[in-house]
Amino acid sequence: MYVCLCRVLLLHGYSKFSLTILEYCEVAQLLSKDKYYIDILQPEYNIIQDPTVPPMLGRTHSDKSREQITTSLKKY
């Protein structure tokens, strides 16, 4: 996630974003709190709807998707 966030910041500029601490919690609660805030806030840049499930579980990228990923990674 960190690399993707850096790319978005570089692309759109830091002034377009803000950082807000929503809640302090114990480490054991992080995934459930993450899911809670994704559900209620529906953030634009968080494409994972359920942080407790590995993002590529049971899925694979198509050849076209792999090419697009490779191309986008070469830009930065």
C-alpha positions in Angstrom: 0.0 0.0 0.0 2.8 2.4 0.8 4.2 2.4 -2.7 0.7 3.0 -4.2 0.1 5.9 -1.8 3.4 7.5 -2.8 2.5 7.3 -6.4 -1.0 8.9 -5.9 0.6 11.7 -3.8 3.1 12.4 -6.5 0.5 12.2 -9.3 -2.1 14.5 -7.6 0.1 16.5 -5.2 0.3 16.5 -1.5 -2.1 19.5 -1.1 -5.0 17.3 -2.4 -4.8 15.0 0.6 -5.0 15.1 4.4 -4.2 12.7 7.2 -6.7 12.3 10.0 -6.4 9.9 12.9 -9.9 8.5 13.3 -9.3 6.4 16.4 -6.6 4.9 18.6 -6.9 1.2 19.1 -5.0 -1.9 20.2 -3.0 -3.7 17.5 -5.3 -6.7 17.9 -8.3 -4.5 16.7 -6.6 -3.0 13.6 -8.2 -5.3 11.0 -11.7 -5.0 12.4 -11.4 -1.2 12.8 -10.0 -1.0 9.3 -13.1 -2.9 7.9 -15.4 -0.7 10.0 -14.1 2.5 8.6 -13.9 1.2 5.0 -17.6 0.2 5.4 -18.8 3.6 6.7 -16.5 6.0 4.9 -16.2 4.1 1.6 -12.8 5.7 0.8 -11.9 6.3 -2.9 -8.4 5.0 -2.7 -9.0 1.8 -0.6 -9.9 -0.9 -3.1 -9.9 -3.7 -0.6 -13.4 -4.0 0.8 -12.5 -6.6 3.5 -9.0 -6.2 5.0 -9.3 -9.6 6.7 -9.3 -11.4 3.4 -6.0 -11.6 1.4 -6.6 -9.4 -1.7 -5.7 -12.0 -4.3 -7.3 -15.0 -2.6 -8.5 -17.3 -5.4 -7.8 -14.8 -8.1 -5.1 -14.3 -10.7 -4.1 -11.4 -13.0 -4.8 -11.8 -16.7 -1.9 -11.3 -19.1 -3.3 -7.9 -20.0 -3.4 -6.9 -16.3 0.1 -8.1 -15.8 1.3 -6.0 -18.7 -0.6 -2.9 -17.4 0.9 -3.4 -14.0 4.4 -3.7 -15.4 4.0 -0.6 -17.5 2.6 1.5 -14.7 5.5 0.4 -12.4 8.1 1.5 -15.0 6.6 5.1 -15.0 7.8 5.8 -11.4 
